[in-house]
């Protein structure tokens, strides 16, 4: 089995991991209530997704 002869330097390890940085999710504004929501996600405040109600909003659920 192959075993490394020398320790890898910190620069070599860091350059190998240069592309592993986390990126933030793209955000868009909800067309109904204007809150920022990740794309392709139901709006948590109003419950809309692609122009229709998917889940009742928090206010409507509390009223029932």
C-alpha positions as CSV (number, residue, x, y, z in Angstrom):
1,X,0.0,0.0,0.0
2,X,1.3,3.5,-0.9
3,X,2.3,5.7,2.0
4,X,3.3,9.4,1.6
5,X,7.0,9.9,2.1
6,X,6.7,13.5,3.3
7,X,4.1,15.7,4.9
8,X,2.1,17.9,2.5
9,X,2.6,21.6,3.2
10,X,-0.2,23.9,4.3
11,X,0.0,25.8,1.0
12,X,-0.5,22.6,-1.0
13,X,-3.5,21.6,1.2
14,X,-5.0,25.0,1.0
15,X,-4.6,25.3,-2.8
16,X,-6.3,21.9,-3.1
17,X,-9.3,23.2,-1.0
18,X,-9.5,26.5,-2.8
19,X,-12.8,25.6,-4.5
20,X,-14.5,24.2,-1.5
21,X,-15.9,27.5,-0.2
22,X,-19.6,27.7,0.6
23,X,-21.8,30.0,-1.4
24,X,-25.0,31.6,-0.3
25,X,-28.4,30.6,-1.8
26,X,-29.8,33.0,-4.4
27,X,-32.5,35.2,-2.9
28,X,-35.5,36.8,-4.6
29,X,-38.3,39.0,-3.5
30,X,-41.8,37.5,-3.0
31,X,-44.1,39.2,-5.5
32,X,-47.0,39.2,-3.1
33,X,-45.5,40.3,0.2
34,X,-42.0,41.5,-0.9
35,X,-40.0,39.5,1.7
36,X,-36.7,37.9,0.6
37,X,-37.1,34.2,0.0
38,X,-34.7,31.6,-1.5
39,X,-35.6,30.7,-5.1
40,X,-38.0,27.8,-5.7
41,X,-39.3,27.9,-2.1
42,X,-42.7,28.6,-0.7
43,X,-42.8,32.0,1.0
44,X,-43.0,31.3,4.8
45,X,-44.9,34.6,5.5
46,X,-47.7,34.5,3.0
47,X,-47.7,30.9,1.7
48,X,-47.5,31.7,-2.0
49,X,-45.5,29.9,-4.6
50,X,-45.6,30.6,-8.4
51,X,-48.7,32.8,-8.0
52,X,-50.9,30.5,-6.0
53,X,-51.5,29.6,-2.3
54,X,-49.7,26.4,-1.4
55,X,-49.9,26.6,2.4
56,X,-52.0,29.0,4.6
57,X,-50.2,31.9,6.1
58,X,-49.4,32.1,9.8
59,X,-52.2,34.6,10.3
60,X,-54.8,32.5,8.6
61,X,-53.7,29.3,10.4
62,X,-53.9,31.1,13.8
63,X,-57.4,32.4,12.9
64,X,-58.8,28.9,12.3
